[in-house]
Amino acid sequence: MADREEISRGLPEGVQLTEIETRIGRDPSVVSREVGRHGGRGAYRAHAAQEAAALSCERPKPLAVDRHPRLPAVVHRMLVGGWSPASIAGRLPIDYPDDHPCRVSHEATYTWV
């Protein structure tokens, strides 16, 4: 949390990421990914980033197919229709181009089945 607070203080001051990385003693890519993952320069907040990180490490996680309300029915319909998990994984981005969460890998479909 201390590192996230230092990032949160540095961003509004216009401090470069390389300076923040030096202050907290982290690798350059760590801070860059942290900021990008939690809202970018304009929206990064330490508390929100900490809460998101805590949620992401909770176990057990829901299966990828179950994370989207529409996806289980879509995948089930395609499986019953004879589609393979690999074919489903390839077809979802075509059928739902603007719905990124409505995409899963073939491995996720096998796990869900």
N, C-alpha and C positions, 0 to 999 in steps of 0.2 A: 504494500500500500504506500509506503514511503516513496518508492520509485515512481509510482503513478502520480502521487501528489507533486513531485518535482517536475514531472513531465507537464502536468496540468498547470503549474505555475509558469513554466518556461514558455509554453506555446503562446499565451496571450501577450507576453512581453516581446514576442517576435524573435526569441532566441532560436538559433538554428538547431536542427536535430543533432548535429555533430557536437555542439556544445552541451546539450542535454545529456547525450551519451557519455561524454567525458565526466560530467558532474556525478552521474549515478554509477559509473563504472560498468556499463553494459556495452555489449557489442553493437555496432551501428545498426545492423539489421533488426535487432530486438526492438529498439525504440521505434524504428520506422514501421515495423509490422504492428506494434502495439497501437500506435497512433492511427494507422490505417484501419485496423480492425475495429476500433472503437470511436468512429465518427470523424476522423481527420482533424486537421489543424483547427478548424473553426468550431467543431462540436465536441472535442475530447473533454471528458470530465472524469476525474480520478474515481469518484465514488461509483459512477455508472459502469466504468471499466472493471472495477473490482467486483461488482455484483454480477456482471456478465461472465467474468472469469470463474467465479464461484459456481454459477449455474452450469457452465460448460464442463466442469469437472465432476459433476454429480454422476453417480452410478447407481443403478443401471440406467443407461440412456434409452429412450424410446427408439424402436427400430426406424430406420430411415423412411420406410413406406408409411409408417404410422404418424410421421411428423406433419403431414399435410392432410387436411380433412378430406379432400377429394381423391387422393392418390390410392388408398386401399381398394376402393371400388373400381377405379380405372385399371389397376394392375390385375385385380381378380378377373375382371371382364376379359382382359387380353389373354390371361393364362387359360381361362376356360375356352377362349376362341382358338387356342392352339399356338399362341405366340410363345417363343422361348424367352427367358429372362434377358438374354443378350439383345434380342430383337426389340423387346419392350424398352430397354435402356436406350436403344438407338432411335426409337420412334417417339418417345415422350418429348424430346426437344423440338421435334417437327410439329407435333400436335399442340403443344403448349409453349410456343416460342417466348412469350412474355411472362411466363409463370415459372421462374427459376426453381422455387422449392418443389415444384411438381416434376422433378427429375431424380432418378435414382440409378445407381449402377446395377449391373446384372448380379454382382455379389450380394448387394443389399436385397434384391428380390429373392435370391436363393435363401438367404438367411430368414427373410420374412415368411417364406413358404414353409 
